[in-house]
């Protein structure tokens, strides 16, 4: 017998059932996405999008329960379908809801799947989702703390996970947050900031060679400005996950992290990473 994530005993006889269920679910999802008329359809009675969302939710549960027991070919087909789903237009809310449901499967996806997304145009749609969800949470401010978390955590976790999939994947995600067109200005400001500390006693305190209190380059309304805003959000999971994504995009470089986010915003994360001594209650 195998041990489940909860520590309970999982009868190995359940494994063929999980495999068979996954096979049916993937086939059903393929039909909803690829059948005619083109998904999600124009007829209000077309409920394929509802079915797709439910299948993706069940697959998320099945993935977390017994991913290692699911046939590799089935998981490969599922990966192809997710990439296809990410290419759906955002204008139709039914298609967009399907894309959001697919995000849950990316929060703990195999790292090599990031390479597949990179090669098949799956990263740009994720960056678009990031922008749209950030606008919902930061700009529109229509939800509560729990609503904020539900709206933004999946895309934050998915992009953080994919950032570990390789240098090229992380570069593409980073360029979506910190556009190349703004990097010359950022580098000029960063160099000036480093020179302020040159030779001072605090130059390398905690491995951080920057003390700017605010981000050097995060104009209001940009993706990077919205992410930095989330670093001090009242919902603790949102705050932590936004910080983890930015930390990952900076390659774990504490100085770059402070330069891009500001010392005041970064100090909590620096404490978590063991680079700053903070009172214990600051981690609550």
C-alpha positions as CSV (number, residue, x, y, z in Angstrom):
1,X,0.0,0.0,0.0
2,X,1.0,3.6,-0.5
3,X,0.9,6.5,1.9
4,X,-1.3,9.5,1.0
5,X,-0.3,13.2,1.6
6,X,-2.5,13.2,4.7
7,X,-0.5,10.3,6.2
8,X,-3.3,7.8,5.8
9,X,-3.1,4.4,4.1
10,X,-4.2,4.4,0.4
11,X,-5.1,0.9,-0.8
12,X,-3.1,0.3,-4.0
13,X,-6.2,-1.1,-5.6
14,X,-7.4,2.5,-5.9
15,X,-4.6,3.3,-8.2
16,X,-6.1,1.7,-11.4
17,X,-9.4,3.5,-10.5
18,X,-7.5,6.9,-10.4
19,X,-5.8,6.0,-13.8
20,X,-9.1,5.1,-15.4
21,X,-10.8,8.2,-14.0
22,X,-8.0,10.4,-15.3
23,X,-8.3,8.8,-18.7
24,X,-12.0,9.6,-18.9
25,X,-11.5,13.1,-17.6
26,X,-8.8,14.0,-20.1
27,X,-10.9,12.6,-22.9
28,X,-13.9,14.6,-21.7
29,X,-11.9,17.8,-21.5
30,X,-10.5,17.2,-25.0
31,X,-14.0,16.9,-26.3
32,X,-15.2,20.1,-24.6
33,X,-12.3,22.2,-26.0
34,X,-11.9,20.7,-29.4
35,X,-15.5,19.9,-30.5
36,X,-17.5,22.1,-32.8
37,X,-18.6,24.8,-32.7
38,X,-15.4,26.4,-31.5
39,X,-15.2,26.6,-27.8
40,X,-16.9,28.0,-25.8
41,X,-19.7,28.4,-28.4
42,X,-22.2,31.2,-29.1
43,X,-25.4,29.5,-28.0
44,X,-26.3,30.3,-24.4
45,X,-27.4,26.7,-23.9
46,X,-23.8,25.5,-24.7
47,X,-22.5,24.3,-21.4
48,X,-19.2,22.9,-22.4
49,X,-17.3,25.6,-20.5
50,X,-19.1,24.5,-17.3
51,X,-18.1,20.9,-17.9
52,X,-14.5,22.0,-18.7
53,X,-14.2,23.9,-15.4
54,X,-15.6,21.0,-13.4
55,X,-13.2,18.5,-15.1
56,X,-10.2,20.8,-14.4
57,X,-11.3,21.0,-10.7
58,X,-11.5,17.2,-10.4
59,X,-8.1,16.9,-12.2
60,X,-6.6,19.3,-9.6
61,X,-7.9,17.1,-6.8
62,X,-6.7,13.9,-8.5
63,X,-3.3,15.5,-9.3
64,X,-2.7,16.4,-5.6
65,X,-3.9,12.9,-4.5
66,X,-2.1,10.6,-6.9
67,X,-0.1,12.4,-9.6
68,X,2.6,9.7,-9.6
69,X,0.0,7.0,-10.3
70,X,-1.4,8.7,-13.4
71,X,-0.1,7.3,-16.7
72,X,2.6,9.5,-18.3
73,X,0.8,9.6,-21.7
74,X,-2.4,10.9,-20.0
75,X,-0.4,13.6,-18.2
76,X,1.2,14.6,-21.5
77,X,-2.2,14.9,-23.2
78,X,-3.4,17.0,-20.2
79,X,-0.4,19.3,-20.6
80,X,-1.2,19.8,-24.3
81,X,-4.8,20.6,-23.4
82,X,-3.8,23.1,-20.7
83,X,-1.5,24.9,-23.3
84,X,-4.5,25.0,-25.7
85,X,-6.7,26.4,-23.0
86,X,-4.3,29.2,-22.3
87,X,-4.5,30.3,-25.9
88,X,-8.3,30.8,-25.6
89,X,-9.5,34.5,-25.9
90,X,-10.0,36.4,-22.7
91,X,-13.0,38.4,-24.0
92,X,-15.5,35.6,-23.4
93,X,-15.9,35.1,-19.6
94,X,-16.6,31.4,-20.1
95,X,-13.2,30.9,-21.8
96,X,-11.5,33.0,-19.2
97,X,-13.0,31.1,-16.3
98,X,-11.7,27.9,-17.9
99,X,-8.3,29.4,-18.1
100,X,-8.4,30.3,-14.4
101,X,-9.5,26.8,-13.5
102,X,-6.5,25.5,-15.5
103,X,-4.1,27.6,-13.4
104,X,-4.6,25.3,-10.4
105,X,-2.9,22.5,-12.2
106,X,0.2,24.7,-12.8
107,X,0.8,25.6,-9.2
108,X,2.7,22.4,-8.6
109,X,3.4,21.3,-12.2
110,X,6.5,19.3,-13.2
111,X,9.3,21.8,-13.9
112,X,9.9,20.4,-17.4
113,X,6.4,21.5,-18.3
114,X,7.7,25.0,-18.2
115,X,9.9,24.2,-21.2
116,X,6.9,22.9,-23.1
117,X,5.0,26.1,-22.4
118,X,8.0,28.2,-23.4
119,X,8.2,26.4,-26.7
120,X,4.5,26.5,-27.4
121,X,3.6,30.1,-26.5
122,X,2.1,29.3,-23.1
123,X,4.0,31.9,-21.1
124,X,2.6,35.2,-22.6
125,X,-1.1,34.2,-21.9
126,X,-0.1,33.6,-18.2
127,X,1.4,37.1,-18.1
128,X,-1.8,38.5,-19.5
129,X,-3.8,36.6,-16.8
130,X,-1.4,38.1,-14.2
131,X,-2.2,41.6,-15.4
132,X,-5.9,41.1,-15.5
133,X,-6.0,39.5,-12.0
134,X,-3.8,42.2,-10.5
135,X,-6.2,44.8,-11.9
136,X,-9.1,43.0,-10.3
137,X,-7.4,42.8,-6.9
138,X,-5.3,46.0,-6.7
139,X,-7.1,48.5,-8.9
140,X,-10.7,47.6,-8.8
141,X,-10.6,46.4,-5.2
142,X,-13.9,44.6,-5.4
143,X,-13.3,41.8,-3.1
144,X,-12.5,40.9,0.5
145,X,-9.3,39.4,1.8
146,X,-10.4,35.9,0.9
147,X,-11.7,37.0,-2.5
148,X,-8.3,38.7,-3.1
149,X,-6.5,35.4,-2.3
150,X,-8.8,33.3,-4.5
151,X,-8.3,35.7,-7.4
152,X,-4.5,36.2,-7.3
153,X,-2.9,33.3,-5.5
154,X,-3.1,30.7,-8.4
155,X,-1.4,32.9,-10.9
156,X,1.3,34.0,-8.4
157,X,2.0,30.4,-7.4
158,X,2.0,29.2,-11.0
159,X,4.5,31.8,-12.2
160,X,6.7,31.3,-9.2
161,X,6.7,27.6,-9.9
162,X,7.5,28.1,-13.6
163,X,10.2,30.6,-12.8
164,X,12.2,27.6,-11.5
165,X,11.8,25.7,-14.8
166,X,14.9,27.2,-16.4
167,X,16.7,30.4,-17.2
168,X,14.8,31.2,-20.4
169,X,11.4,30.6,-18.8
170,X,12.3,32.9,-15.9
171,X,13.7,35.5,-18.3
172,X,10.4,35.6,-20.2
173,X,8.3,36.0,-17.1
174,X,10.7,38.6,-15.7
175,X,10.4,40.6,-18.9
176,X,6.6,40.5,-18.5
177,X,7.0,42.1,-15.1
178,X,10.0,44.3,-15.7
179,X,9.8,45.3,-19.5
180,X,13.1,45.6,-21.3
181,X,12.2,49.1,-22.4
182,X,12.4,50.3,-18.8
183,X,15.6,48.4,-17.9
184,X,18.1,51.1,-19.0
185,X,16.5,53.6,-16.7
186,X,16.4,51.1,-13.8
187,X,20.0,50.1,-14.2
188,X,21.1,53.8,-14.2
189,X,19.1,54.4,-10.9
190,X,20.4,51.1,-9.5
191,X,24.1,52.1,-10.1
192,X,23.5,55.4,-8.5
193,X,21.9,53.7,-5.5
194,X,24.8,51.3,-5.1
195,X,27.3,54.2,-5.2
196,X,25.6,55.8,-2.3
197,X,26.6,52.9,-0.1
198,X,30.0,52.4,-1.5
199,X,32.5,52.3,1.3
200,X,29.9,52.7,4.1
201,X,29.7,50.4,7.1
202,X,26.2,49.2,5.9
203,X,27.4,48.4,2.3
204,X,26.9,44.7,2.6
205,X,24.7,44.4,5.7
206,X,22.9,41.1,5.4
207,X,24.2,40.7,1.8
208,X,22.0,43.7,0.7
209,X,23.9,46.4,-1.1
210,X,20.9,48.8,-1.3
211,X,18.8,50.8,1.1
212,X,16.3,52.6,-1.1
213,X,13.0,52.7,0.8
214,X,10.8,52.8,-2.3
215,X,11.1,50.9,-5.6
216,X,13.5,52.6,-8.0
217,X,11.3,52.0,-11.0
218,X,7.6,51.0,-10.5
219,X,5.3,53.6,-12.1
220,X,1.8,53.6,-10.9
221,X,-0.5,51.2,-12.8
222,X,2.3,49.0,-14.1
223,X,2.4,45.2,-13.3
224,X,5.5,45.7,-11.2
225,X,3.8,48.5,-9.2
226,X,0.8,46.3,-8.5
227,X,3.0,43.4,-7.4
228,X,4.9,45.6,-5.1
229,X,1.6,46.8,-3.6
230,X,0.7,43.2,-2.8
231,X,3.9,42.8,-0.8
232,X,2.2,44.8,2.0
233,X,-1.3,43.4,1.5
234,X,-3.4,42.6,4.5
235,X,-4.0,39.0,3.4
236,X,-0.8,37.2,4.5
237,X,-0.8,34.5,1.8
238,X,-1.1,37.2,-0.9
239,X,1.7,39.2,0.7
240,X,4.0,36.1,0.9
241,X,3.3,34.8,-2.6
242,X,3.7,38.2,-4.3
243,X,7.1,38.5,-2.5
244,X,8.1,35.0,-3.4
245,X,7.4,35.6,-7.1
246,X,9.4,38.9,-7.1
247,X,12.2,37.1,-5.2
248,X,12.3,34.3,-7.8
249,X,12.4,36.8,-10.7
250,X,15.4,38.5,-9.1
251,X,17.1,35.1,-9.0
252,X,17.4,35.3,-5.2
253,X,19.6,38.4,-5.4
254,X,18.8,40.4,-2.3
255,X,20.2,43.6,-3.6
256,X,18.3,43.5,-6.8
257,X,15.2,42.6,-4.9
258,X,15.5,45.7,-2.7
259,X,16.3,47.9,-5.7
260,X,13.2,46.7,-7.5
261,X,10.8,46.7,-4.6
262,X,12.1,49.1,-2.0
263,X,13.7,48.2,1.4
264,X,10.4,49.0,3.2
265,X,8.5,46.5,1.2
266,X,11.3,44.0,1.1
267,X,12.2,43.8,4.7
268,X,9.6,41.1,5.6
269,X,10.9,38.8,2.9
270,X,14.5,39.5,3.7
271,X,13.7,38.3,7.2
272,X,12.0,35.2,5.9
273,X,15.2,34.5,3.9
274,X,17.4,34.9,7.0
275,X,19.0,38.1,5.7
276,X,17.5,40.4,8.3
277,X,16.9,39.9,12.0
278,X,13.3,40.8,12.7
279,X,11.1,40.5,15.8
280,X,9.3,37.1,15.9
281,X,5.9,38.8,15.7
282,X,6.7,40.4,12.4
283,X,6.3,37.0,10.7
284,X,2.7,36.6,11.8
